[in-house]
Amino acid sequence: MIARRDWSKKYEPWNSACGAPSGFRTRKIVPRPLKLTRLGARLAGPFAFQPNNDTRTVEYPWAFEALQVRRGMRVLDIGGSLAGFQFVLGMEGCEVINVDPGEESRGRGWQVSEEVFAKLNRAFGTNVVLKKCFLQDAQLPDDYFDRVVSISVLEHVPEDDIAAIFAEIRRVLKPGGLVVLTLDLFLNVKPFSEADRNEYGKNIDVRWLVENSGMELIHGEPAELYGFAEFDAAAIKAKQDEYYVGVGYPTMAQTIVLRRAK
């Protein structure tokens, strides 16, 4: 389904506690040289180290809720970059591995500094593992993860790579494990305009993604997921005021949960 505008109020306590989506207000008083120290990073918050579109106001807390986080859970974060979500999961007692090729991505990539990553782990008392490579090259063990999460990443990835990514997800996810995804629904490309793509990517056919995932869709309303026969762009536009629309660039967030068969 598409994230609602009123979710921001529902998730306000989580965002306030975690400093999502752009860091605590106190980040503004932290001098740049001190930002990566333990004190500076904690004043800035885990979300202060990577720019975010404000749709993350609802995406991050929704994903946290959908993951059903428990201490000791093994979580694979695909394309986590330097985003704070992985460190929040680490502080909750999860074993987290972030696989992200960074600027080597074949789609739109973001710079991922291993040095900064290590400093953030020290600052937040976490042990999140960064594998700076493509998922297919990460050499992860079979049936290892309880959860897989990817926040607004796959729309930036070439479709040929998406099929390979899901083949790996099926291999490394435990039977019964969940895949928690958000996907941008861009309002300035097809099916809402004539453009095929914008500077960030294109709208993914979610029906194709689900069918090729080999998993069961357990959260996601077909009428609000682009690519399904029930999806009606005109109806979505007519109800746009109900949805959370990003200010940084015109997008809404599609929320999806898949489950690997037991």
GUTI-882436 format. One record per residue (C-alpha): residue in one letter; x, y, z. Coordinates in steps of 0.02 Angstrom, whole numbers. Layout:
atom residuo=A; x=X; y=Y; z=Z
...
END
This chain:
atom residuo=M; x=0; y=0; z=0
atom residuo=I; x=50; y=182; z=-11
atom residuo=A; x=107; y=267; z=149
atom residuo=R; x=-26; y=384; z=218
atom residuo=R; x=-6; y=565; z=269
atom residuo=D; x=-76; y=529; z=443
atom residuo=W; x=60; y=399; z=476
atom residuo=S; x=177; y=543; z=518
atom residuo=K; x=76; y=580; z=674
atom residuo=K; x=65; y=395; z=719
atom residuo=Y; x=253; y=374; z=704
atom residuo=E; x=302; y=540; z=784
atom residuo=P; x=361; y=456; z=947
atom residuo=W; x=476; y=336; z=853
atom residuo=N; x=548; y=475; z=745
atom residuo=S; x=574; y=584; z=897
atom residuo=A; x=663; y=446; z=993
atom residuo=C; x=775; y=396; z=846
atom residuo=G; x=802; y=566; z=766
atom residuo=A; x=729; y=508; z=600
atom residuo=P; x=733; y=549; z=461
atom residuo=S; x=872; y=681; z=463
atom residuo=G; x=947; y=681; z=638
atom residuo=F; x=908; y=764; z=803
atom residuo=R; x=886; y=951; z=809
atom residuo=T; x=1045; y=960; z=912
atom residuo=R; x=1143; y=907; z=756
atom residuo=K; x=1146; y=1090; z=706
atom residuo=I; x=1256; y=1136; z=854
atom residuo=V; x=1384; y=998; z=825
atom residuo=P; x=1540; y=1063; z=735
atom residuo=R; x=1588; y=958; z=584
atom residuo=P; x=1755; y=897; z=659
atom residuo=L; x=1661; y=828; z=811
atom residuo=K; x=1516; y=750; z=719
atom residuo=L; x=1595; y=577; z=708
atom residuo=T; x=1651; y=571; z=889
atom residuo=R; x=1546; y=470; z=1012
atom residuo=L; x=1471; y=627; z=1090
atom residuo=G; x=1448; y=719; z=925
atom residuo=A; x=1367; y=572; z=836
atom residuo=R; x=1247; y=543; z=979
atom residuo=L; x=1199; y=727; z=981
atom residuo=A; x=1172; y=721; z=792
atom residuo=G; x=1084; y=552; z=792
atom residuo=P; x=1107; y=401; z=677
atom residuo=F; x=1006; y=479; z=536
atom residuo=A; x=1112; y=637; z=521
atom residuo=F; x=1244; y=564; z=405
atom residuo=Q; x=1150; y=538; z=243
atom residuo=P; x=1026; y=657; z=159
atom residuo=N; x=849; y=588; z=149
atom residuo=N; x=691; y=633; z=57
atom residuo=D; x=561; y=671; z=189
atom residuo=T; x=455; y=519; z=142
atom residuo=R; x=576; y=429; z=260
atom residuo=T; x=472; y=511; z=398
atom residuo=V; x=349; y=370; z=370
atom residuo=E; x=458; y=239; z=284
atom residuo=Y; x=583; y=209; z=424
atom residuo=P; x=459; y=187; z=568
atom residuo=W; x=342; y=84; z=459
atom residuo=A; x=486; y=-32; z=412
atom residuo=F; x=539; y=-48; z=594
atom residuo=E; x=362; y=-98; z=640
atom residuo=A; x=346; y=-219; z=493
atom residuo=L; x=511; y=-305; z=536
atom residuo=Q; x=441; y=-356; z=707
atom residuo=V; x=613; y=-325; z=780
atom residuo=R; x=680; y=-441; z=915
atom residuo=R; x=850; y=-446; z=1000
atom residuo=G; x=965; y=-571; z=916
atom residuo=M; x=874; y=-561; z=750
atom residuo=R; x=984; y=-570; z=595
atom residuo=V; x=943; y=-432; z=471
atom residuo=L; x=1010; y=-404; z=295
atom residuo=D; x=999; y=-222; z=241
atom residuo=I; x=1012; y=-204; z=52
atom residuo=G; x=1077; y=-34; z=-3
atom residuo=G; x=1086; y=38; z=173
atom residuo=S; x=1227; y=157; z=126
atom residuo=L; x=1263; y=268; z=279
atom residuo=A; x=1080; y=279; z=328
atom residuo=G; x=1039; y=274; z=514
atom residuo=F; x=912; y=132; z=505
atom residuo=Q; x=1044; y=-4; z=512
atom residuo=F; x=1123; y=73; z=668
atom residuo=V; x=953; y=84; z=753
atom residuo=L; x=930; y=-102; z=719
atom residuo=G; x=1104; y=-133; z=788
atom residuo=M; x=1064; y=-36; z=947
atom residuo=E; x=907; y=-144; z=964
atom residuo=G; x=1019; y=-297; z=976
atom residuo=C; x=1002; y=-360; z=797
atom residuo=E; x=1147; y=-434; z=698
atom residuo=V; x=1147; y=-324; z=544
atom residuo=I; x=1241; y=-341; z=379
atom residuo=N; x=1228; y=-198; z=255
atom residuo=V; x=1270; y=-246; z=75
atom residuo=D; x=1296; y=-92; z=-33
atom residuo=P; x=1414; y=-68; z=-181
atom residuo=G; x=1410; y=120; z=-153
atom residuo=E; x=1468; y=224; z=-299
atom residuo=E; x=1503; y=65; z=-398
atom residuo=S; x=1316; y=32; z=-412
atom residuo=R; x=1253; y=1; z=-588
atom residuo=G; x=1102; y=111; z=-548
atom residuo=R; x=1107; y=268; z=-444
atom residuo=G; x=1236; y=242; z=-307
atom residuo=W; x=1286; y=342; z=-155
atom residuo=Q; x=1460; y=360; z=-83
atom residuo=V; x=1490; y=239; z=60
atom residuo=S; x=1647; y=274; z=160
atom residuo=E; x=1711; y=123; z=256
atom residuo=E; x=1807; y=241; z=372
atom residuo=V; x=1650; y=341; z=415
atom residuo=F; x=1552; y=178; z=435
atom residuo=A; x=1678; y=113; z=562
atom residuo=K; x=1670; y=277; z=659
atom residuo=L; x=1480; y=270; z=664
atom residuo=N; x=1487; y=93; z=733
atom residuo=R; x=1604; y=152; z=871
atom residuo=A; x=1497; y=305; z=907
atom residuo=F; x=1335; y=208; z=923
atom residuo=G; x=1409; y=54; z=1007
atom residuo=T; x=1353; y=-57; z=864
atom residuo=N; x=1436; y=-191; z=758
atom residuo=V; x=1345; y=-172; z=592
atom residuo=V; x=1445; y=-259; z=456
atom residuo=L; x=1470; y=-168; z=290
atom residuo=K; x=1500; y=-272; z=136
atom residuo=K; x=1541; y=-147; z=1
atom residuo=C; x=1495; y=-253; z=-148
atom residuo=F; x=1347; y=-319; z=-247
atom residuo=L; x=1236; y=-441; z=-154
atom residuo=Q; x=1284; y=-581; z=-273
atom residuo=D; x=1467; y=-558; z=-222
atom residuo=A; x=1440; y=-545; z=-34
atom residuo=Q; x=1461; y=-734; z=-2
atom residuo=L; x=1325; y=-741; z=128
atom residuo=P; x=1273; y=-910; z=202
atom residuo=D; x=1115; y=-1003; z=154
atom residuo=D; x=957; y=-985; z=261
atom residuo=Y; x=1045; y=-862; z=377
atom residuo=F; x=936; y=-707; z=395
atom residuo=D; x=772; y=-686; z=487
atom residuo=R; x=733; y=-526; z=394
atom residuo=V; x=785; y=-429; z=239
atom residuo=V; x=751; y=-243; z=227
atom residuo=S; x=776; y=-120; z=84
atom residuo=I; x=717; y=60; z=98
atom residuo=S; x=687; y=148; z=-68
atom residuo=V; x=831; y=62; z=-158
atom residuo=L; x=764; y=-54; z=-294
atom residuo=E; x=688; y=86; z=-400
atom residuo=H; x=868; y=145; z=-428
atom residuo=V; x=928; y=-28; z=-485
atom residuo=P; x=922; y=-96; z=-665
atom residuo=E; x=785; y=-226; z=-685
atom residuo=D; x=908; y=-361; z=-740
atom residuo=D; x=993; y=-343; z=-570
atom residuo=I; x=830; y=-352; z=-472
atom residuo=A; x=798; y=-532; z=-526
atom residuo=A; x=974; y=-581; z=-472
atom residuo=I; x=951; y=-490; z=-306
atom residuo=F; x=794; y=-588; z=-267
atom residuo=A; x=875; y=-753; z=-312
atom residuo=E; x=1005; y=-713; z=-178
atom residuo=I; x=871; y=-657; z=-54
atom residuo=R; x=781; y=-823; z=-72
atom residuo=R; x=945; y=-914; z=-40
atom residuo=V; x=1000; y=-818; z=115
atom residuo=L; x=830; y=-791; z=198
atom residuo=K; x=767; y=-921; z=320
atom residuo=P; x=605; y=-1012; z=276
atom residuo=G; x=463; y=-907; z=344
atom residuo=G; x=574; y=-752; z=346
atom residuo=L; x=510; y=-581; z=291
atom residuo=V; x=568; y=-456; z=161
atom residuo=V; x=517; y=-278; z=205
atom residuo=L; x=526; y=-155; z=60
atom residuo=T; x=482; y=22; z=17
atom residuo=L; x=482; y=80; z=-163
atom residuo=D; x=468; y=258; z=-224
atom residuo=L; x=316; y=293; z=-331
atom residuo=F; x=377; y=441; z=-435
atom residuo=L; x=243; y=565; z=-486
atom residuo=N; x=342; y=640; z=-631
atom residuo=V; x=365; y=481; z=-735
atom residuo=K; x=251; y=348; z=-809
atom residuo=P; x=110; y=314; z=-773
atom residuo=F; x=85; y=493; z=-711
atom residuo=S; x=180; y=578; z=-854
atom residuo=E; x=256; y=534; z=-1022
atom residuo=A; x=434; y=521; z=-954
atom residuo=D; x=507; y=346; z=-936
atom residuo=R; x=623; y=394; z=-793
atom residuo=N; x=689; y=541; z=-694
atom residuo=E; x=861; y=577; z=-619
atom residuo=Y; x=830; y=450; z=-480
atom residuo=G; x=756; y=303; z=-575
atom residuo=K; x=589; y=238; z=-638
atom residuo=N; x=430; y=164; z=-568
atom residuo=I; x=453; y=-23; z=-548
atom residuo=D; x=319; y=-146; z=-602
atom residuo=V; x=282; y=-214; z=-427
atom residuo=R; x=178; y=-358; z=-494
atom residuo=W; x=329; y=-415; z=-595
atom residuo=L; x=439; y=-395; z=-441
atom residuo=V; x=323; y=-498; z=-331
atom residuo=E; x=300; y=-636; z=-461
atom residuo=N; x=488; y=-648; z=-489
atom residuo=S; x=527; y=-644; z=-304
atom residuo=G; x=459; y=-820; z=-279
atom residuo=M; x=379; y=-761; z=-117
atom residuo=E; x=208; y=-725; z=-47
atom residuo=L; x=144; y=-546; z=-37
atom residuo=I; x=77; y=-525; z=140
atom residuo=H; x=69; y=-335; z=149
atom residuo=G; x=30; y=-224; z=1
atom residuo=E; x=-132; y=-174; z=-81
atom residuo=P; x=-129; y=-214; z=-269
atom residuo=A; x=-235; y=-60; z=-307
atom residuo=E; x=-92; y=45; z=-236
atom residuo=L; x=55; y=-51; z=-309
atom residuo=Y; x=108; y=2; z=-484
atom residuo=G; x=100; y=-140; z=-610
atom residuo=F; x=-49; y=-233; z=-540
atom residuo=A; x=-207; y=-234; z=-646
atom residuo=E; x=-301; y=-151; z=-502
atom residuo=F; x=-183; y=-1; z=-501
atom residuo=D; x=-267; y=156; z=-572
atom residuo=A; x=-153; y=307; z=-588
atom residuo=A; x=-300; y=428; z=-603
atom residuo=A; x=-378; y=360; z=-444
atom residuo=I; x=-212; y=376; z=-352
atom residuo=K; x=-194; y=557; z=-409
atom residuo=A; x=-372; y=594; z=-356
atom residuo=K; x=-333; y=534; z=-179
atom residuo=Q; x=-160; y=613; z=-172
atom residuo=D; x=-203; y=718; z=-19
atom residuo=E; x=-222; y=557; z=82
atom residuo=Y; x=-44; y=502; z=44
atom residuo=Y; x=123; y=562; z=110
atom residuo=V; x=204; y=654; z=-36
atom residuo=G; x=388; y=695; z=-28
atom residuo=V; x=444; y=875; z=-30
atom residuo=G; x=623; y=845; z=-87
atom residuo=Y; x=560; y=768; z=-249
atom residuo=P; x=384; y=717; z=-300
atom residuo=T; x=361; y=539; z=-240
atom residuo=M; x=254; y=430; z=-130
atom residuo=A; x=310; y=273; z=-39
atom residuo=Q; x=242; y=100; z=-82
atom residuo=T; x=256; y=-18; z=67
atom residuo=I; x=276; y=-205; z=37
atom residuo=V; x=308; y=-360; z=142
atom residuo=L; x=350; y=-529; z=64
atom residuo=R; x=369; y=-696; z=152
atom residuo=R; x=475; y=-843; z=100
atom residuo=A; x=379; y=-1006; z=106
atom residuo=K; x=421; y=-1123; z=250
END
